[in-house]
C-alpha cells in the first residue's frame, strides 16, 4: 500500500529513531525531534518503536490512503480529521482505502508523529530511514514531503490492532513554558560572572528561527564574554573559538546575543563557544516548543544529568510495559 500526500503541511518529513554513529563524518543524528512521541506512536500501531513515521511541524499534512491501514498520531495537540470527522490522539484507529486524513493547526506543541502499522518503507541509508535535509539524503528523496509524493508502507505486525491507547499519566506533558536543564560546557568559564547569573535567571523566548537544525532564543540579557586575545584560527568576536565539535543539544551564543540550541539536524562542528549542553532527557521538550514559547535554563551537574537520563528510561519502560499487551 501507499499513502499519497495531498497537502504537505508546513514542514513534513519521514523520520525514525535516528542515525547515530556518523557524527565524526559530519553526519548528525537526524530522526524524530520528539523521540518519546515517536516511540508512543509506533507502539500504538504495533510497530518496532524506532520505525519510520511521518513527522509534521505546526500544521500537519493532508494524506490519502490507497488501502486499509492502522494509524496513530502523537505529539502536539491538534484536531485529527478522517474524512472530516474528528479522531482521537494517542490512540490507534483504522482507515479505509480512499480515506483522507487531515489536521488543524497545532494548538499546543509543535510536532506530531503520524505512525502507520508496518512503518513508512523508504530506503535505509546509513542504518536509518530518517530524512537529513541539509545532506539531501534519507527519508523520501532526501527532502521534505511535497504534494503528490506517494509513501510506501511496510507489512503490519501481528500485534497491530485498533483501539490501543495508554493511560494519560504516561503521556508527555505539553506546556508553553518549560525548564531546560543545562550542563555547563567547556567554554562556560569564558562568560563574565554577570552573564553566568543572567543566563540562568532570565526567561528566554523561542524565536521564529526554530527548526530541526536548532532553536534560537530571544529577549534575554545579552551575554558578555571575558576579554581575551583571539587565538590563532579563531574569529575576532569574543564568542568565537578555534573550530570544535558540537555535541547534540549544545548551546552557542553568536555575538553573545541569542542562545541557539542545536538539535538533531545540526552541523557537527564550528567556531562558536558552547556555553553548555541541554541534557538528553530534556531535548524532547524543545521539539514541542512553538515560537514565542518560554524557557528557563536550569544548571545541573553530571550526576543530576545522569539521573534524569535514567528516569527518562524508566518512563519509557513503563510506557513499553503498558503497551505490550
N, C-alpha and C positions, 0 to 999 in steps of 0.2 A: 504494500500500500504506500501511498504518498500523501503529503499534506501540501496543498498549494497556498502560497502567500498571496492573498488578495490585496492587502494593505500592510506595509511593513512596520507601521508604528514609527516612533522617533529614533530608536536605536535598538535593533533586534538582531541577535546572532545566535549561533549554535555554540554551546559551552558544556563542558563536563567537569570532572574534578580537577583538571588542570594538567600541566606538562612540566613536572619538576625534573630537575637533573640536568638542565641545559643552560643555567644562568651563566656559567663560566664561558659560554659561547655567545653570550649576549641575548639569549632567548629566554624571556620571562615565563612565569608560571601560567599565565592566562587562566582559563577556567571560570566558572561562575563566581561573581564577586561575593555573593552571599552563599557560602558553602552549606550552611545549615538548611537553608531553603532548598538547595539542590538535593541534599540527602532526603529531606522530607518528601519532596515531590516524587522522587524516584521510588522510595519505599511504598508510597501510597498506591502506585500502579504496579508494584511487584517487580520493578527493575533492580539490577545492581545499583547500589547507592551512588556510584560515580558515573552512571550512564549519561549520554549526551541529551540535553534538553534545549528548549528554546528560551533564551534569556531576553527579556524586554525591559526597557527603561522608560519610566514616566507615562508613556502611552503604549499599550500593547498592540500587537498586530491584529489583523483580521485573517483568519485561516479557514480553508475549506478542506474537508476530508473526502477522499475518494473511496473509502471503505470503512466499515465499523471499527471503532478504536476505543481504548480506555485512556482517560485523560485526568490529570490532577494539576492544579495551579496553586502555587505557594508564593510566599514573599509579601510584596506590597499589597495594601488594601485597595482594591478596585473592583467594580462590578464586573462579573464574568457573565457573558450572554451567549447562549446557544440558540441560534435562530431567533434571537430577540428575547428569549426567556432567561431570567437570572438563574445562575447555577452557583453552588457553594464553593467557597475557598477551602483549601486544606482538606479536600475530600475527593476520592476518585469517583468519576462518573463516565457513562458511556456516551459515545457519539455514533451517529449512523452515516452511511455513505451520502454525500451531498450536504451534510450539516455544515453550518458556518459558526465559527467561534470568534467572538469579538470582545473588546474590553473598553471600559471608560477610562478616563484619566485616573491615575493613582492618587487617592486622597491622602494616604499616609504610607510612607515608604517610597522607594524609588525604583525597585526592581522586582520582577516576577520571574519565577521559573515555571515553564509550561512543560510538563513531562507527559510522554505518551508511552504506553506499555510497549516494550520492545526497543525503546530508545530511538533517537534520531540517528540513522545509519549512514552518516557521511564517512569518508575515508579516514583512517587513523594516520596521523602524521606525527612522528617522533613520540609515539605512545599515547596520543590524545586526539580526540575529535574537536577540541576547542579551537575557536577562531582566534588568531593573532593578527589583528588588523594592520598594525604597523609593519609586520613582516609579510602580510598578504598571503598567509597560508593557514591551513587547518579549516575547520568548520565547513561552510558551504562556499566553495570557490574563494576561500581566504578573505571574506568580506562580510559586512552586514547584509542582512536579507533585504531583497527587493521584491516588488510586486512581480508576480509571475514565476518566482522560484518554486520548485517542487522538491520537497524534502522527503527522502526515502525513510521508511520506518522499519525497524527490525522485527523479529518474531517475539511476541509476548511470551512471558514465562507462564508456567502452570499456576503461579501464585498471583496472577493478575485477576482482580475482581473489583466490581463496583461497590460503592458504599463504604469503603475503608476510610476511616478517619482516626483522629487521635485526640486525647484529652487536651483541652485548652491550656492546661498548666505546662504542657511540654512544647508549646508553640513559642517561637521568638516573639519578643515584645517590640512593637514599633512605637517610636517616640520622636517628637520634634526637637528635643534637646537631650543630648547624651553626654556621658563622661567617658573619655577615651584615655585608657591607661597607657602611660608612656615610660619606656626605659631610656634614661638619658644616653646619648650617643657619644662616640669618641671625640666629637668636636664640641660637646656641650660646654666644656671648660672655656671655650672662646667667647661665650656670651658674658657681657657685663652683668654684675650682680643685680642691678635694677631690672634687667631684661629676664634673668632667671625667674625673678618674682613675678613680673607681669605676664610671662608666657603661661604660667600655671594659674594666675589669678584672674586673667581676663576671660570673658566669654567670646568665642570666635564664631563667625557666621560663614556657612558654606557659600562660596561664590558660584557664579554661573559656569565657571570653568571646572566642572566636576564630571569626570568620566572614568572609563576603565583604566586609563593611564594614571590619573591622580586627581586628588581633591584639593582645591585651593580654599583657604580660609581667610576671611577678611574681618575688618573692624576691631582688631585688637591693637595694642600698643606696638608700634614698630620696634624691632629688636636691635640692640646695639651690640656690636662685637668689640672685643678687646683690640686696641691698636697693635699693629704689627707691621713688620717689613714683609711684603709678599715673598714667599719662597719662589725659587725658580720653577716655572711651569704653572704657577697659579696666576689668576687674574688680579687686577688691582682692587676690585671690590672686597671689602672685609669678609663677605660671605663666601668668597672663592677659596678653593683648595686645589692642590695638585690632584688630578683625577683619581677617584677611588670608586670602589664598588658600592652600589646602593642596596642595602637589604630591603626585602619586601616589607612595606609599612614604614619605611624611613621618612623622616620629616626634614625637608630642606627649606630654607628661607632666603630665596634670592634677594639680595639687597637689604635683607633684614625686614622686609615689609610684610609679606603674606606667607604663612607656612603652607607648604604643599606636601600632602601625604601621598606617597607613591603606592599605587595599587597593582593589580595582577598583570596589567599590560605595560608596566613602566619599563623604561630602559634600565640596564643593569649597572650603569656607572656614569660618572660625570664629575663636574668640577665645582659642586656646591657642598658646603659643610652640612653634615647631617647632625642636627642638634639632638635627635632622639629617634626612637622607633616605637610606633604603636604596637602593643603586644598582639600576638596572633589571635588571642581569644576575643579581641575587640574589632578585628577587621571586618567581620560581617556587619557590624553596626554602621560602619562608614558606607557600605554598599547601599544601605537603605536611607541615607540622608539625601533629602532634596535641597536644591538651592534655597537659601535663607533659613535652613535649619541651624540649630545652635550646638556648639560643642565646648566642653571644658576639658583641658588636659590635666591629668592627674599623675603625679610622679610615683613610680613604683620601683622596687629593686628586683634583682633577678629571682629571688626566692618567691616573691609575690607573683611575678610573671609566670613562673613555672607552675605554681599552684592554680593560677587562673586557667592555664592550658589544661591541667589535669581535671579541673572542674568542668571545662567545656567538653572534654572527652567523656566524663561521667554523664553529662546531659545527653550527649549523642547516644551513649549506650542505653540510657533509659528510653530514648526515642526508638532505637532499633528494637529493643525488647517489646515495646508496646505495639509495634507494627509487624512483629514476627509471625503472628498468627494468621 
